[in-house]
Amino acid sequence: MPPRPRLRRTRRQGELNEAARLADRLQQTGFTKRDIAHIIDRDPSLVSQFYTKNKGAAFVTALREVLTAVEAGGITDLPELAAIAARHTHRRTTASGARARVRTKALLITPTGTGTGRVGAQAIASGSARLRPLIAEAARQGLRLAFTVRLAKTAYVHPSGSRTDSPGIRRDVIQRADHTEERSYGSAQTGGFAAADFARRVDAAAGDVTAAVHQWLVETGRIHPDAQIIHLEVRTWRPR
């Protein structure tokens, strides 16, 4: 007997927690989840977890004040709204009163600086959030960085194997049967990129690693603006 298809369960409006309801009202006024994440100074994945994991209780007061500022005061400037939210959001502190470290999964960076992180289509759609701590830690340690992306063949500007696209990398293209290609940018041999530079790009994109990489590829003339990344891998190492 074939297995029964898994049913996707979605929360009805009445089942949403207060943070999710406030986030919904902000979205109805034109803000995105990424905007809301920027306002409360958190990763966009956390806003999604208001809906999927019942999180967000600590941000209810901040979101309520922001919503009042938008609806009653007509304020739409993100930095101004972030300043309002900051008065009502506080990072966790340790017993000694110091700011607690953000809880994340263990980073796969060895003492030699070698680290790897990969994400597929589902994680990419939500901004590849799991790669952000890897890039941030690599930046903190002063490491170098390279990455591999997979897109449709037609999404690239330069033809396969072009030295203009990814110079100095011998095996820079992997062609797939589904008409996609993987291309690598940066390597230990060519020096790669400063992780700190990419960390700043990620911060500027409100923590969205996918958007930061996509923007770099567009800015450097490697992919078309409407291209979509479907696989992303980040590698780090310590410069010699």
N, C-alpha and C positions, 0 to 999 in steps of 0.2 A: 504494500500500500504506500503510495507516494506521500512524503511529508506534507502537512498542511502549510499553506503559505503563512508567513508571519504577518500579523496585522500591525500597522503603525498606529500607535496610540497618540492622540493629540489632546491637549488639555482644552476644555471648553473655556470660554471667557469667564464664566462664573467660578472656575476652578483655579484661575491664575492667582498667584500671591500678589500682595500689594505692590511690590517692586515691579513686577511684570505689568500690572495694570497701569502704573504711572509711566512706565516705559512705552506702553501702547499709546497713551494719551500724548506723550511727547512726539511719537512717530506720526500721529495724526496731524500734528502741527507742522510737520515737514522735516523733522530730524530723523537721522538714521541711527541704527544701533551703534555704529562706529562713532557717531557724534555724541551719543549718550555716554559711551565708554570714555571718550575724551573729556567730557564734562565732569565725570566722577573720577577721572585719573586712574582708570583701570583698563585691563585688556578687554578687547571686544568680545572675547569668548565668555567672559563673566556675564555680560548682558544676556547672551544667549542662554546661559544657565539659570537666569531668572525664570525662564519658561520650562527648561528641561529638567532642572535639578532643584527647583524650589529655593534657589539662593536669592540674595539681595536684601535681606531684612535690615542689614546694617546701613543700607543706602536709602531707605524709605524717606527719612526726614530730608535728606539732601535733594532727592528727586522731587519731593513735594514742594520744597522751596523753589527749585528751578522751574517747575511747572507753573507756580504762581507768578514768578518773574516773567515767564513767557506769555501767559494768558492775561495777566492783569497789567503788567508793565510793558509788554511789547518788546521785551529784550530777546534778541536772536543771536547776538555776538557770542561765539563759543568761549573765548577767553573770559568774558564777563560772567557768563553762566558758570564756568568752571570755578571762578573766584567765589561765587555764591555757594556752590556745592562744597567747596573746600572748607567752609566754615562749619559744615555739618558732617564731614567724613574724616575719620581718624584712623591711621594705621595702627595695627596691634602693637603693643609694647611688651617688653619682657618684664620680669619681676623687679629688675633694677630700674625700670623706667625707660630703657633704651628702645629704639624702634626695632620691632621684630623683623626678622628676615622673611621675605615672601616665600610661602610654601610652594615648592615646585618639585617635579620629579628629578631624580638624580641626573646630573649632566654627564654625558658620555665623553668627557674630556680626560685623557690620560695625563700623567705627569709630564710627558713629552709634548703635550699640546695637541695630540691627535684626537679628533672628535668627528663624529658623523651623525647627521640627523636626516631622516627621510619622511616625506609626507605624500599622500596620494590625493585623489580628486576630492574626497569629502573634506579632508583637513584643509586643503587649498582653498576650497570655497569659503571657509570660515577664517581665512587669513593665515593659515599655517602657524597658529599660535604656539604650538609645541616647539617650534624652531627658535622662537624669540629668546628663551633663556640660554640656549646654546650660543647664539650670536652675541648676546650680552656678556656671557662669561668669557667668550673668546676675546671680546673687546677689552674686558677688564684685565686679561692676562697679556694683552698686546700681541695676540696671535694673528696669523694670516688666514685667509679664507678663500675657498673656491666653491663653485656650485655647478650642478647639472640640472638642466630643465628639459622637460619633454613637452612638445607642442605638435600640432598638425604640421606636416611638411610645408603647407602653403602659408603658415603663419610666419615663417622666417623670411627675412629680406634677402639674405645672401644664399647662394646655392650650397649644397652639401659639400663639406670639406674645404670651404673657402677659408684662406688664411686671413682674410680681412675680418671674418666673423669671429674666429677663435684661434689666433696665431700661436704657434709654438707647441700645440698639443697634437700629438700624432694620431691618437684614437679619439678624435673630437666628435665623431658622429656615430650614433647607433640607430639604424633604420629598423622600424617595426613593421609587422605585417598589417597593422591597422592604419597605415599611412601617416604615422607619427614618427618623429625623430627626437632622439636625445642628444643634446649638445652640451659640452662642458666649457666652462669659462673660468680660467685661472688654474694654476697648478703649482706644485712645489718647484718645478723646473723653471717656470716663468715668473715666479714670485707671488702670484695670486694677488689678492686684494687685502688691504688693511681691514681687519674685522671691525675696528672702531668706526671706520667710514660707513660700513654697512649698518652698524648698530645705530648710527645717527639717522640713516635713511629710514630704518624701521621705526624709530621714535617719531620721525616727521610724518610717517604714515599711520600714526596712532596705534603702533604695534602690529600692523598688518604686514607680515613678511612677504606674502604673495605680492601685494601691491608694490612694496619697495623693490623687489626683484624685477617685477614687470616694468616699473618705471625706468629702472636702469637699462633694461634691454631696449626699451623704446627710445630713450634719450641717446643711447649709443648707436642707434640705427640698425639694430639686430633683428627686431621683430616688428610686425605691424601693430598699430595701436589697439586694434580690436582682437588681437591674439589672446588665447586663453591658455594658461599653464595648466597642465594636467598631472605633472609629477615634478617634484622639487627635492633635490638633495644638497645638503650643505656639508662641506668638509673643512676642518681646521688643522693647523699645524703650527709649530713654533719656528719662527725664522732663525736661520743660522747666523 
